[in-house]
Amino acid sequence: MSALTLAVLLSLVSAVAYAGGAILQERVAVSTPVHAYAPLRRPVWWCAVALNGLGAVLHVAALAYGPLSLVQPLGALTIVFALPMAALFVHRKAGATAWRGAIMAAVGLAGLLSLTGSASEQSLEGTERLMVALVTAGTVLALMTLAHAVNRHPVVRSVLLAGAAGVAFGIASVFTKSVAVEWTEDGTFAQFSSFLVIAALATSGLLLSQASYRGAGLAAPLATVTVVNPVVAAAVGLTLFGETFRYGTTGTALALACGVVAAGGLILLTTERISGARRAAPEPVVAAMPAQLMTRSPRAITDGEPLVRRVGAPARDADAHGRTKGKGRRYDEWHSPRDERIKS
């Protein structure tokens, strides 16, 4: 087996592992709505964590055998794999709109990553690391605050949390790359602060992604995380590492077009989920009000005549001789002088 074939195989298995982890996370979010961020007592959640870790290890292994331009776009297949896997294992079928959105997001992301230039061997300096860490923390906190502000809209809240998770994962990849480059050049392992940042970002991304699946289904949060993660990492690479798009101006224009396609897929998934939530929302139930005693006759209001009370009138189901059918009942009747005139 060639190295390129092995890289493709590892990338595909990595995408399947990521998809399986996302499906389990979504199921845990549905069955445990109280513990939105860390359902630590659920064994299924730990299985999801293990699958995500396996996907990350396989992705790194694929990068060791194949080029970045091949491995990164194949990671976008996570979105496409997740929908049929969810239908097969948890019997949750996706509609045609969800499929279109997922395919658009996957194709746009794959095209964008395939047009990104080869990885540079530069790394972040001390000041750049601090700046990136602070900006990332501020962005994640801002998205979390905005998500809690729109808590009445579960789909929008979930997409914002998924975006925050994607930012955390993307910057964790940037720090991992920086540490790997410096470790290769210097041969030292003295990057303790960077490892702490990587651990904090990876943990935050995992918890935020778990919370994003509550009330928004599977496709929209998963697609958001899958797209935002590499896009943020690529943006840092373009701005700080000196990376460029392939094919010059043409490649840049194509990359922008792919970004628009991916964004359109995310919007399609989000709007499809919002429409589904509105259709599934139950109609408001109006409680029946208890009957109240009528102290004034509606007819008296229109006639403007005084009412005369007859106490102990026969029941309405009485016959012509005043005998009731069955158990006798008497009631008080209100009538106006107009009734007497009509009878006479």
C-alpha positions in Angstrom: 0.0 0.0 0.0 1.4 3.4 -1.0 1.8 6.3 1.4 -0.8 8.3 -0.5 -3.4 5.5 -0.3 -2.7 5.0 3.4 -3.2 8.8 3.9 -6.6 8.7 2.2 -7.7 5.6 4.2 -6.7 7.2 7.5 -8.5 10.4 6.5 -11.7 8.6 5.7 -11.6 6.6 9.0 -10.9 9.8 10.8 -13.9 11.5 9.3 -16.1 8.4 10.2 -14.8 8.6 13.8 -15.6 12.3 14.0 -19.0 11.7 12.6 -19.7 8.9 15.1 -18.6 11.1 18.0 -20.9 13.9 16.9 -23.8 11.5 16.7 -23.2 10.3 20.2 -22.8 13.9 21.5 -26.1 14.8 19.9 -27.9 11.9 21.5 -26.5 12.7 24.9 -27.6 16.3 24.5 -31.1 15.2 23.7 -31.4 12.7 26.6 -29.5 14.9 29.2 -30.7 18.5 28.7 -29.8 19.5 32.2 -26.0 18.9 31.8 -25.5 21.0 28.7 -21.7 21.3 28.7 -20.3 18.2 30.6 -22.5 15.2 31.2 -19.7 13.4 33.0 -21.9 10.7 34.4 -22.9 9.4 31.0 -20.7 6.6 29.6 -22.0 7.4 26.1 -20.5 10.8 26.3 -17.1 9.4 27.2 -17.4 7.1 24.1 -18.0 10.3 22.1 -14.9 11.8 23.6 -12.9 8.7 22.7 -14.2 8.8 19.1 -13.2 12.4 18.8 -9.8 11.7 20.2 -9.4 8.8 17.8 -10.4 11.0 14.9 -7.7 13.6 15.9 -5.0 10.9 16.1 -5.9 9.4 12.7 -5.9 12.9 11.2 -2.4 13.6 12.5 -1.3 10.2 11.2 -2.8 10.9 7.8 -0.8 14.2 7.7 2.4 12.2 8.3 1.8 10.1 5.1 0.0 12.5 2.8 0.1 16.2 1.8 -2.0 18.7 3.6 -3.8 19.6 0.4 -5.2 16.1 0.3 -5.8 15.3 4.0 -7.5 18.6 5.0 -10.2 18.5 2.3 -11.1 14.9 3.1 -11.8 16.0 6.7 -14.8 17.9 5.3 -16.5 14.5 4.6 -17.4 14.3 8.3 -20.5 16.3 7.5 -21.5 14.0 4.7 -20.8 10.8 6.6 -22.7 11.9 9.7 -26.2 12.1 8.0 -26.4 8.5 6.7 -24.8 7.2 9.9 -27.4 9.0 12.0 -30.2 7.5 9.8 -28.7 4.0 10.1 -27.8 3.9 13.8 -30.2 6.2 15.5 -33.0 6.3 12.9 -32.8 10.0 12.4 -33.3 10.8 8.7 -32.3 14.1 7.2 -34.5 15.9 4.7 -33.5 17.1 1.2 -32.7 20.6 2.4 -30.3 19.3 5.1 -28.6 17.1 2.5 -28.2 20.1 0.2 -26.8 22.2 2.9 -24.4 19.5 4.1 -23.1 18.8 0.6 -22.6 22.6 -0.1 -20.7 23.0 3.2 -18.5 20.0 2.5 -17.8 20.9 -1.1 -17.1 24.6 -0.3 -14.8 23.7 2.6 -12.9 21.1 0.6 -12.4 23.5 -2.2 -11.2 26.2 0.1 -8.7 23.9 1.9 -7.4 22.5 -1.4 -6.6 26.0 -2.6 -4.7 26.9 0.5 -0.9 27.0 0.0 1.5 24.6 1.5 2.2 24.9 5.2 5.0 27.3 6.2 7.7 26.3 8.8 7.2 29.5 10.7 5.9 29.5 14.3 4.3 32.0 16.6 6.6 34.2 18.7 6.0 34.9 22.3 4.1 38.2 21.7 2.1 36.7 18.9 1.1 33.7 21.0 -0.1 36.0 23.8 -2.1 38.2 21.3 -3.7 35.2 19.6 -4.6 33.6 22.9 -6.2 36.8 24.2 -8.1 37.4 21.0 -9.3 33.8 20.9 -10.5 34.0 24.5 -12.3 37.2 23.9 -14.0 35.8 20.7 -15.1 32.6 22.4 -16.5 34.5 25.4 -18.3 37.0 23.1 -19.9 34.1 21.2 -20.9 32.4 24.4 -22.4 35.6 25.8 -24.3 36.2 22.6 -25.5 32.6 22.6 -27.0 32.9 26.1 -28.6 36.2 25.1 -30.6 34.4 22.3 -31.4 31.5 24.5 -35.1 31.6 23.3 -33.9 30.7 19.8 -32.3 27.2 20.2 -30.9 26.9 16.7 -29.2 30.3 16.6 -27.8 29.6 20.1 -26.4 26.3 19.0 -24.8 27.7 15.9 -23.1 30.4 17.9 -21.8 27.8 20.4 -20.6 25.6 17.6 -18.8 28.6 16.1 -17.1 29.2 19.4 -16.1 25.6 19.5 -14.7 25.8 16.0 -12.7 28.9 16.9 -11.2 27.1 19.9 -10.3 24.0 17.9 -8.8 26.0 15.1 -6.5 28.0 17.3 -5.6 24.8 19.2 -4.4 23.5 15.8 -2.4 26.7 15.3 -0.6 26.3 18.6 0.0 22.6 17.9 1.6 23.5 14.6 3.8 26.1 16.3 5.0 23.8 19.0 5.7 21.1 16.4 7.8 23.4 14.3 9.9 24.7 17.3 10.3 21.2 18.6 11.8 20.1 15.2 14.1 23.0 15.0 15.4 23.3 18.5 15.0 19.7 19.6 13.6 20.9 23.0 10.3 20.2 24.7 10.2 23.4 26.7 6.8 24.7 25.5 4.9 24.2 28.7 2.7 27.3 28.4 1.7 26.4 24.8 0.7 23.0 25.9 -1.5 24.5 28.6 -3.2 26.7 26.0 -3.7 23.8 23.7 -5.3 21.7 26.5 -7.5 24.6 27.5 -8.7 25.3 24.0 -9.3 21.6 23.2 -11.3 21.1 26.4 -13.3 24.3 25.8 -14.0 23.3 22.2 -15.2 19.8 23.3 -17.5 21.3 26.0 -18.9 24.0 23.7 -19.5 21.5 20.9 -21.4 19.3 23.3 -23.6 22.2 24.4 -24.2 23.2 20.8 -26.1 20.0 20.0 -28.9 20.8 22.6 -32.0 21.7 20.7 -30.5 22.1 17.2 -30.2 18.5 15.9 -27.0 17.1 14.4 -26.3 18.7 11.0 -26.2 22.4 11.7 -23.8 22.4 14.8 -21.6 19.7 13.2 -21.3 21.6 9.9 -20.5 24.8 11.8 -17.7 23.2 13.8 -16.3 21.4 10.8 -16.2 24.5 8.7 -15.1 27.1 11.3 -12.3 25.0 12.6 -10.1 24.8 9.5 -11.2 28.2 8.2 -9.9 29.9 11.4 -6.7 27.9 11.3 -6.2 28.8 7.6 -6.9 32.5 8.4 -4.2 32.5 11.0 -1.8 30.8 8.6 -2.5 33.4 5.9 -2.0 36.4 8.2 0.7 35.2 10.6 2.5 32.3 8.9 2.8 33.9 5.4 0.7 31.2 3.7 -1.0 32.1 0.4 -3.6 30.6 -1.9 -2.5 28.6 -4.9 -2.7 30.0 -8.5 -2.4 33.6 -7.5 -5.4 35.9 -8.1 -7.4 33.2 -9.7 -6.9 30.9 -6.7 -7.9 33.7 -4.4 -11.1 34.3 -6.3 -11.9 30.6 -6.3 -11.2 30.4 -2.6 -13.6 33.2 -1.9 -16.2 31.5 -4.1 -15.7 28.3 -2.1 -16.1 30.2 1.1 -19.4 31.6 -0.1 -20.6 28.1 -1.0 -19.7 26.8 2.4 -21.4 29.7 4.1 -24.5 29.1 2.0 -24.5 25.5 3.1 -24.4 26.6 6.8 -27.2 29.1 6.3 -29.3 26.5 4.5 -28.8 24.0 7.4 -29.6 26.7 10.0 -32.7 27.9 8.3 -33.9 24.3 7.6 -33.6 23.5 11.3 -35.4 26.7 12.3 -38.2 26.0 10.0 -38.5 22.4 11.3 -38.6 23.6 14.9 -41.4 26.0 14.0 -43.4 23.3 12.3 -42.9 21.0 15.3 -43.9 23.6 17.9 -47.2 22.7 19.5 -50.1 25.1 19.1 -50.9 27.1 22.2 -53.6 25.5 24.3 -56.2 27.9 25.7 -57.6 26.7 29.0 -61.3 26.7 29.3 -62.6 29.4 31.5 -65.1 28.3 34.2 -68.6 29.4 33.6 -69.6 32.4 35.5 -73.0 33.4 36.9 -74.9 35.6 34.5 -76.2 38.5 36.6 -77.5 40.5 33.6 -79.3 39.2 30.6 -77.7 40.2 27.2 -81.2 40.8 25.9 -81.9 43.3 28.7 -78.9 45.3 27.7 -80.3 45.7 24.2 -83.9 46.2 25.2 -83.1 48.6 28.0 -86.0 47.2 30.1 -85.8 46.1 33.8 -85.6 42.4 34.6 -88.1 40.5 36.7 -86.9 37.4 38.6 -89.0 34.3 38.7 -87.9 32.0 41.5 -88.3 28.3 41.2 -89.2 28.2 37.5 -89.5 24.7 36.0 -86.5 23.1 34.3 -86.1 23.7 30.5 -86.6 20.0 29.8 -90.1 20.1 31.4 -93.2 19.2 29.4 -96.2 21.4 28.8 -97.7 20.5 32.2 -94.5 21.4 34.1 -93.4 17.8 34.7 -89.7 17.2 34.2 -88.3 14.3 32.3 -86.4 12.3 34.9 -85.1 13.9 38.0 -86.9 17.2 38.7 -84.8 20.4 38.6 -85.8 24.0 39.4 -83.9 27.2 38.6 -84.2 31.0 38.8 -85.2 32.6 35.5 -84.6 36.2 34.5 -87.0 37.8 32.0 -88.2 41.2 30.9 -91.7 42.6 30.6 -91.2 42.4 26.8 -91.5 38.6 27.2 -94.9 38.9 28.8 -96.1 41.2 26.0 -94.9 38.8 23.4 -96.7 35.9 25.1 -100.0 37.9 25.4 
